[in-house]
Amino acid sequence: MTDLIANYIELAARHAHLWGFLLVFIFMAIESSFIPFPSEVVMIPAGFLAFRGELTCGSPILDALIAVVCGLLGSMAGAYINYFLSLWLGRPFLYKFGKYFFLSHHTLVRAEEIFREYGDITTFVCRLLPAIRQVISVPAGLSKMKLWRFSFFTALGAGIWVLILTAIGYYLGSLAGDMSYRDLVHKGKEILHHNYIWIFLGLAIVIIVYIIIHRRIMKSAKAPDNLQQA
């Protein structure tokens, strides 16, 4: 599937100087919604084209920054689609008809289990994990998570992911020689997989810090109540 999509991305890249940023936004919105679509085939080539000066501005750094912003905005748009559809349609509808929208019963159950067990922070953590990345917006909508919290955690996770993929593409663009888009995507995924341990370590640190801060806030909130009861 990745190879097939990469071939289409290669065709679209011929017009990257005109429509590159719009295509990044559209494809990342699709990727972040319930439609299966690998973000690697979008943001890695975007970083590659940015370094080669083949996007709209012709400036590597500026093009890379705009590509990251467009990728983030697209990710947020797709996440909002999942969030609001889940919020409006509700659990019975999704569990009955979700399979027609690439949301299997098992996937929905697993996503809800993860969300219930770990709370709001999952909307950040899962944006950096394969398979569950897009689906985690669904239980957030079903649980009626506050929109500002959903937006904050989703943007944080999606922004980091988009930045990582763009940076990989930018790095590959700096290498000598030509590379097909299929080879580019596979090489980028290889680099990503070899360095995933650092992403996991970073996530572990963030989760630990979040838990510590959350517990301190909860204790400070309970302290005035205890004093009033005394």
Residue frames as qw, qx, qy, qz and C-alpha x, y, z in Angstrom:
[[0.000, 0.885, 0.466, 0.000, 0.00, 0.00, 0.00],
 [0.328, -0.775, 0.098, 0.531, 2.83, 2.37, 0.90],
 [0.404, -0.126, 0.589, 0.688, 4.52, 1.79, -2.46],
 [0.207, 0.611, 0.674, 0.358, 1.28, 2.46, -4.35],
 [0.129, -0.939, -0.276, 0.159, 0.62, 5.71, -2.48],
 [0.436, -0.580, 0.283, 0.628, 4.26, 6.77, -2.91],
 [0.396, 0.210, 0.628, 0.636, 3.85, 6.45, -6.68],
 [0.041, 0.829, 0.505, 0.236, 0.86, 8.81, -6.60],
 [0.356, -0.853, -0.038, 0.380, 2.75, 11.23, -4.34],
 [0.499, -0.231, 0.446, 0.706, 5.58, 11.22, -6.89],
 [0.241, 0.549, 0.594, 0.536, 3.12, 12.28, -9.59],
 [0.187, -0.923, -0.336, -0.008, 1.73, 15.03, -7.36],
 [0.542, -0.601, 0.091, 0.580, 5.26, 16.24, -6.54],
 [0.471, 0.287, 0.427, 0.716, 5.70, 17.37, -10.14],
 [0.060, -0.749, -0.301, -0.587, 3.40, 20.25, -9.23],
 [0.588, -0.489, -0.455, 0.456, 4.86, 20.76, -5.74],
 [0.288, -0.012, -0.034, 0.957, 6.03, 24.29, -6.51],
 [0.287, -0.328, -0.296, -0.850, 2.38, 25.30, -7.06],
 [0.726, -0.403, -0.254, -0.496, 0.27, 23.00, -4.91],
 [0.520, 0.192, -0.750, 0.362, 2.82, 21.42, -2.55],
 [0.072, -0.119, 0.605, -0.784, 1.62, 22.98, 0.71],
 [0.678, -0.013, 0.003, -0.735, -2.05, 22.48, -0.12],
 [0.793, 0.109, -0.578, -0.160, -1.37, 18.82, -0.92],
 [0.298, 0.170, -0.765, 0.544, 0.47, 18.41, 2.39],
 [0.376, -0.077, 0.395, -0.835, -2.55, 19.82, 4.23],
 [0.784, 0.068, -0.208, -0.581, -5.06, 17.64, 2.35],
 [0.722, 0.159, -0.673, 0.030, -3.11, 14.40, 2.63],
 [0.185, 0.144, -0.736, 0.635, -2.33, 14.91, 6.32],
 [0.543, -0.069, 0.229, -0.805, -6.00, 15.67, 7.00],
 [0.844, 0.086, -0.401, -0.345, -6.86, 12.35, 5.34],
 [0.541, 0.222, -0.741, 0.332, -4.10, 10.58, 7.30],
 [0.038, -0.138, 0.624, -0.768, -5.35, 11.96, 10.60],
 [0.686, -0.059, 0.005, -0.725, -8.98, 11.00, 9.94],
 [0.797, -0.114, 0.541, -0.243, -10.41, 7.48, 9.97],
 [0.824, 0.546, -0.116, -0.096, -9.08, 6.73, 6.46],
 [0.825, -0.331, 0.267, 0.373, -5.92, 4.54, 6.49],
 [0.519, 0.809, -0.056, 0.272, -3.12, 6.62, 5.00],
 [0.779, -0.267, -0.139, 0.550, 0.58, 6.62, 6.00],
 [0.070, -0.981, -0.007, 0.180, 1.91, 10.03, 7.00],
 [0.594, -0.425, 0.446, 0.518, 5.42, 8.94, 6.03],
 [0.519, 0.359, 0.571, 0.525, 4.58, 9.19, 2.32],
 [0.087, 0.926, 0.295, 0.217, 3.59, 12.84, 2.79],
 [0.310, -0.941, 0.115, 0.073, 5.91, 14.55, 5.27],
 [0.703, -0.328, 0.421, 0.470, 9.16, 12.76, 4.37],
 [0.519, 0.453, 0.439, 0.577, 8.87, 13.79, 0.68],
 [0.032, -0.966, -0.199, -0.163, 7.83, 17.29, 1.84],
 [0.510, -0.772, 0.245, 0.290, 11.06, 17.64, 3.81],
 [0.687, 0.001, 0.500, 0.528, 13.01, 16.22, 0.89],
 [0.355, 0.709, 0.408, 0.452, 11.49, 18.70, -1.58],
 [0.237, -0.968, -0.065, 0.047, 12.00, 21.56, 0.87],
 [0.592, -0.551, 0.355, 0.469, 15.74, 20.91, 1.05],
 [0.546, 0.189, 0.566, 0.588, 15.97, 20.67, -2.73],
 [0.048, 0.375, -0.021, -0.926, 14.20, 24.04, -3.07],
 [0.072, -0.165, -0.804, -0.567, 11.38, 22.47, -5.05],
 [0.046, -0.653, -0.716, 0.242, 8.48, 23.85, -3.01],
 [0.177, 0.896, 0.382, 0.141, 6.75, 27.22, -3.42],
 [0.218, -0.956, 0.089, 0.174, 9.20, 29.59, -1.76],
 [0.731, 0.567, -0.263, 0.274, 12.41, 28.02, -3.02],
 [0.058, -0.677, 0.562, -0.472, 14.03, 28.56, 0.39],
 [0.554, 0.003, -0.828, 0.088, 14.88, 25.26, 2.15],
 [0.120, -0.104, -0.705, 0.691, 14.36, 26.45, 5.73],
 [0.391, 0.130, 0.128, -0.902, 11.24, 28.50, 5.00],
 [0.650, 0.059, -0.555, -0.516, 9.68, 25.75, 2.89],
 [0.447, -0.047, -0.863, 0.233, 10.38, 23.17, 5.59],
 [0.059, 0.128, 0.564, -0.814, 8.78, 25.37, 8.26],
 [0.536, 0.135, -0.100, -0.828, 5.69, 26.02, 6.14],
 [0.603, 0.046, -0.753, -0.259, 5.44, 22.30, 5.34],
 [0.239, -0.094, -0.831, 0.494, 5.49, 21.51, 9.09],
 [0.280, 0.173, 0.327, -0.886, 2.75, 24.09, 9.74],
 [0.618, 0.143, -0.377, -0.675, 0.60, 22.75, 6.88],
 [0.511, 0.021, -0.859, 0.009, 1.16, 19.20, 8.06],
 [0.055, -0.131, -0.721, 0.678, 0.14, 20.15, 11.59],
 [0.434, 0.185, 0.093, -0.877, -2.96, 22.00, 10.41],
 [0.627, 0.107, -0.616, -0.465, -3.93, 19.03, 8.26],
 [0.363, -0.035, -0.887, 0.284, -3.43, 16.66, 11.18],
 [0.148, 0.169, 0.536, -0.814, -5.63, 18.84, 13.36],
 [0.548, 0.155, -0.226, -0.791, -8.34, 19.00, 10.69],
 [0.604, 0.034, -0.768, -0.211, -8.43, 15.20, 10.42],
 [0.226, -0.085, -0.812, 0.532, -8.42, 14.80, 14.20],
 [0.321, 0.148, 0.279, -0.893, -11.35, 17.22, 14.52],
 [0.613, 0.062, -0.521, -0.592, -13.28, 15.15, 11.97],
 [0.522, -0.080, -0.840, 0.125, -12.88, 12.07, 14.16],
 [0.080, -0.096, -0.616, 0.778, -13.58, 13.99, 17.36],
 [0.404, 0.141, 0.113, -0.897, -16.77, 15.72, 16.26],
 [0.629, 0.027, -0.623, -0.464, -18.15, 12.71, 14.37],
 [0.434, -0.108, -0.844, 0.296, -17.67, 10.61, 17.50],
 [0.059, 0.130, 0.475, -0.869, -19.19, 13.32, 19.65],
 [0.504, 0.148, -0.091, -0.846, -22.27, 13.68, 17.43],
 [0.661, 0.077, -0.641, -0.382, -22.84, 10.09, 16.28],
 [0.667, -0.470, 0.377, -0.438, -22.17, 8.44, 19.62],
 [0.288, -0.385, 0.877, -0.024, -20.97, 5.01, 20.70],
 [0.701, 0.253, 0.632, -0.214, -23.90, 2.84, 19.45],
 [0.626, 0.746, -0.025, -0.225, -23.61, 4.19, 15.89],
 [0.164, 0.748, -0.638, -0.081, -19.84, 3.80, 15.69],
 [0.410, -0.265, 0.867, -0.103, -19.85, 0.27, 17.09],
 [0.702, 0.399, 0.550, -0.211, -22.58, -0.74, 14.64],
 [0.642, 0.753, 0.140, 0.029, -21.42, 1.05, 11.50],
 [0.252, -0.838, 0.399, 0.274, -17.76, 1.85, 12.24],
 [0.685, -0.088, 0.643, 0.332, -16.56, -1.07, 10.13],
 [0.537, 0.704, 0.403, 0.231, -17.78, 0.78, 7.06],
 [0.090, 0.976, -0.139, 0.144, -15.45, 3.66, 7.98],
 [0.624, 0.430, -0.542, 0.364, -12.33, 1.52, 8.56],
 [0.262, -0.481, 0.556, -0.625, -13.06, 1.41, 12.31],
 [0.597, -0.086, -0.791, -0.102, -13.33, -2.23, 13.34],
 [0.690, -0.644, -0.206, -0.260, -15.01, -3.26, 16.58],
 [0.839, -0.237, -0.190, 0.451, -11.67, -4.46, 17.98],
 [0.409, 0.339, -0.046, 0.846, -9.97, -1.17, 17.11],
 [0.308, -0.663, -0.114, -0.672, -12.68, 0.89, 18.82],
 [0.816, -0.535, -0.216, -0.025, -12.64, -1.29, 21.93],
 [0.767, -0.056, -0.152, 0.621, -8.85, -1.10, 22.19],
 [0.198, 0.488, 0.006, 0.850, -8.80, 2.68, 21.67],
 [0.503, -0.683, -0.131, -0.514, -11.41, 3.19, 24.40],
 [0.870, -0.381, -0.225, 0.217, -9.54, 0.89, 26.80],
 [0.601, 0.136, -0.121, 0.778, -6.33, 2.87, 26.33],
 [0.056, -0.577, -0.069, -0.812, -8.14, 6.19, 26.74],
 [0.677, -0.638, -0.202, -0.307, -9.97, 5.09, 29.91],
 [0.863, -0.275, -0.211, 0.366, -6.81, 3.70, 31.46],
 [0.579, -0.065, -0.031, 0.812, -4.45, 6.59, 30.80],
 [0.019, -0.799, -0.353, 0.487, -6.74, 9.59, 30.32],
 [0.343, 0.913, 0.054, -0.214, -6.23, 12.78, 28.32],
 [0.245, -0.699, 0.567, 0.361, -2.48, 12.29, 27.94],
 [0.655, 0.126, 0.713, 0.216, -3.19, 9.46, 25.47],
 [0.494, 0.830, 0.256, -0.035, -4.25, 12.01, 22.85],
 [0.037, 0.889, -0.435, -0.141, -0.65, 13.24, 22.93],
 [0.477, -0.415, 0.766, 0.118, 1.20, 9.95, 23.36],
 [0.694, 0.290, 0.658, 0.034, -0.75, 7.99, 20.75],
 [0.462, 0.862, -0.030, -0.206, -0.12, 10.62, 18.07],
 [0.058, 0.740, -0.660, -0.114, 3.46, 9.31, 18.08],
 [0.483, -0.157, 0.860, -0.057, 2.56, 5.63, 17.93],
 [0.254, 0.109, -0.735, -0.619, 1.70, 3.57, 14.83],
 [0.225, -0.303, -0.914, -0.152, -1.71, 1.93, 14.32],
 [0.211, -0.666, -0.647, 0.305, -3.48, 3.85, 17.11],
 [0.261, -0.116, 0.026, 0.958, -2.39, 7.35, 15.98],
 [0.217, -0.232, -0.386, -0.866, -5.56, 8.35, 14.14],
 [0.495, -0.434, -0.716, -0.230, -8.09, 6.32, 16.11],
 [0.362, -0.271, -0.600, 0.660, -7.34, 7.86, 19.51],
 [0.147, -0.066, -0.027, -0.986, -9.41, 10.91, 18.55],
 [0.503, -0.317, -0.646, -0.478, -12.53, 8.72, 18.54],
 [0.536, -0.471, -0.649, 0.264, -12.66, 7.87, 22.28],
 [0.201, -0.140, -0.218, 0.945, -11.78, 11.49, 23.04],
 [0.323, -0.166, -0.312, -0.878, -14.97, 12.51, 21.24],
 [0.590, -0.351, -0.695, -0.211, -17.02, 9.72, 22.79],
 [0.507, -0.388, -0.561, 0.528, -15.92, 10.74, 26.29],
 [0.002, -0.933, -0.264, -0.244, -16.70, 14.40, 25.51],
 [0.640, -0.249, -0.089, 0.722, -13.17, 15.47, 26.34],
 [0.006, 0.872, 0.131, -0.472, -12.92, 19.25, 26.62],
 [0.683, 0.698, 0.124, 0.174, -12.12, 20.69, 23.19],
 [0.067, 0.923, -0.358, 0.126, -9.25, 22.90, 24.37],
 [0.593, -0.498, 0.633, 0.006, -7.55, 19.96, 26.08],
 [0.839, 0.298, 0.441, 0.115, -8.09, 17.75, 23.04],
 [0.488, 0.860, -0.034, 0.146, -6.69, 20.47, 20.77],
 [0.193, -0.856, 0.474, -0.065, -3.66, 21.09, 22.97],
 [0.669, -0.330, 0.664, 0.054, -2.59, 17.45, 23.42],
 [0.792, 0.457, 0.391, 0.109, -3.35, 16.54, 19.80],
 [0.366, 0.915, -0.137, 0.104, -1.44, 19.52, 18.41],
 [0.349, -0.750, 0.562, -0.002, 1.52, 18.75, 20.66],
 [0.734, -0.109, 0.662, 0.109, 1.76, 15.12, 19.58],
 [0.694, 0.626, 0.334, 0.121, 0.95, 15.75, 15.92],
 [0.155, 0.962, -0.225, -0.009, 3.40, 18.66, 15.76],
 [0.447, -0.597, 0.656, 0.116, 6.27, 16.53, 17.06],
 [0.752, 0.167, 0.626, 0.122, 5.44, 13.70, 14.64],
 [0.544, 0.818, 0.171, 0.072, 5.22, 16.02, 11.63],
 [0.054, -0.917, 0.393, 0.049, 8.48, 17.71, 12.62],
 [0.621, -0.364, 0.679, 0.143, 10.28, 14.35, 12.93],
 [0.732, 0.395, 0.531, 0.164, 9.13, 13.15, 9.51],
 [0.364, 0.930, 0.010, 0.049, 9.95, 16.46, 7.83],
 [0.270, -0.811, 0.509, 0.099, 13.40, 16.47, 9.41],
 [0.722, -0.090, 0.658, 0.195, 14.06, 12.95, 8.11],
 [0.629, 0.666, 0.362, 0.173, 13.07, 14.02, 4.60],
 [0.076, 0.979, -0.187, -0.009, 15.20, 17.16, 4.91],
 [0.504, -0.584, 0.612, 0.173, 18.17, 15.05, 5.95],
 [0.731, 0.199, 0.612, 0.227, 17.67, 12.64, 3.04],
 [0.448, 0.877, 0.162, 0.059, 17.50, 15.62, 0.70],
 [0.150, -0.899, 0.394, 0.120, 20.99, 16.61, 1.84],
 [0.724, -0.214, 0.610, 0.241, 22.45, 13.30, 0.70],
 [0.107, 0.493, -0.566, -0.652, 24.15, 13.17, -2.67],
 [0.022, 0.035, 0.938, 0.345, 22.50, 11.42, -5.59],
 [0.542, -0.112, -0.244, -0.796, 18.95, 10.99, -6.80],
 [0.136, 0.046, 0.934, -0.329, 16.42, 8.79, -5.08],
 [0.299, -0.362, -0.685, -0.557, 13.02, 7.54, -6.21],
 [0.460, -0.451, 0.144, -0.751, 10.07, 8.44, -4.02],
 [0.920, -0.231, -0.266, -0.172, 9.54, 4.82, -3.11],
 [0.725, 0.109, -0.422, 0.533, 13.17, 4.49, -2.02],
 [0.010, 0.466, -0.250, 0.848, 12.90, 7.84, -0.24],
 [0.689, -0.446, -0.016, -0.571, 9.90, 6.72, 1.81],
 [0.943, -0.145, -0.291, 0.071, 11.41, 3.33, 2.65],
 [0.551, 0.270, -0.388, 0.687, 14.74, 4.89, 3.62],
 [0.223, -0.495, 0.196, -0.817, 12.93, 7.42, 5.80],
 [0.841, -0.373, -0.115, -0.375, 10.87, 4.70, 7.50],
 [0.854, 0.050, -0.388, 0.342, 14.06, 2.73, 8.10],
 [0.243, 0.377, -0.370, 0.813, 15.68, 5.72, 9.82],
 [0.522, -0.463, 0.055, -0.715, 12.52, 6.24, 11.85],
 [0.924, -0.246, -0.250, -0.150, 12.32, 2.63, 13.01],
 [0.723, 0.156, -0.419, 0.527, 15.99, 2.54, 13.98],
 [0.147, 0.252, -0.353, 0.889, 15.51, 5.61, 16.16],
 [0.530, -0.541, -0.428, -0.493, 12.08, 4.84, 17.60],
 [0.650, -0.325, -0.546, 0.416, 13.68, 4.00, 20.94],
 [0.227, -0.001, -0.200, 0.953, 14.42, 7.71, 21.45],
 [0.385, -0.358, -0.307, -0.793, 10.79, 8.57, 20.77],
 [0.711, -0.425, -0.554, -0.085, 9.68, 6.01, 23.35],
 [0.538, -0.196, -0.430, 0.698, 12.17, 7.32, 25.90],
 [0.011, -0.170, -0.007, -0.985, 10.98, 10.86, 25.29],
 [0.553, -0.415, -0.433, -0.578, 7.36, 9.79, 25.71],
 [0.689, -0.354, -0.580, 0.253, 8.20, 7.99, 28.95],
 [0.331, -0.071, -0.303, 0.891, 9.80, 11.13, 30.36],
 [0.250, -0.263, -0.196, -0.911, 6.82, 13.27, 29.32],
 [0.653, -0.416, -0.554, -0.307, 4.35, 10.83, 30.89],
 [0.607, -0.285, -0.533, 0.516, 6.30, 10.71, 34.16],
 [0.134, 0.021, -0.142, 0.981, 6.50, 14.50, 34.35],
 [0.413, -0.331, -0.377, -0.760, 2.79, 14.77, 33.52],
 [0.674, -0.416, -0.609, -0.024, 1.84, 12.30, 36.26],
 [0.475, -0.206, -0.432, 0.738, 3.98, 14.09, 38.85],
 [0.054, -0.098, -0.023, -0.993, 2.55, 17.52, 37.97],
 [0.522, -0.359, -0.517, -0.575, -1.01, 16.15, 37.82],
 [0.640, -0.398, -0.621, 0.216, -0.71, 14.56, 41.26],
 [0.314, -0.143, -0.313, 0.885, 0.71, 17.74, 42.77],
 [0.243, -0.210, -0.222, -0.921, -2.14, 19.78, 41.29],
 [0.623, -0.400, -0.595, -0.315, -4.68, 17.32, 42.66],
 [0.568, -0.320, -0.558, 0.513, -3.09, 17.43, 46.13],
 [0.126, -0.038, -0.142, 0.981, -3.03, 21.24, 46.15],
 [0.403, -0.294, -0.396, -0.771, -6.69, 21.28, 45.09],
 [0.661, -0.406, -0.629, -0.053, -7.66, 18.90, 47.88],
 [0.415, -0.035, -0.493, 0.764, -5.76, 20.85, 50.55],
 [0.214, -0.185, 0.082, -0.956, -8.27, 23.79, 50.79],
 [0.691, -0.282, -0.455, -0.485, -11.16, 21.31, 51.00],
 [0.680, -0.191, -0.627, 0.328, -9.51, 19.52, 53.92],
 [0.191, 0.042, -0.365, 0.910, -8.96, 22.83, 55.70],
 [0.431, -0.245, -0.159, -0.854, -12.59, 23.83, 55.23],
 [0.759, -0.283, -0.550, -0.205, -13.80, 20.50, 56.62],
 [0.537, -0.099, -0.576, 0.608, -11.50, 20.89, 59.63]]
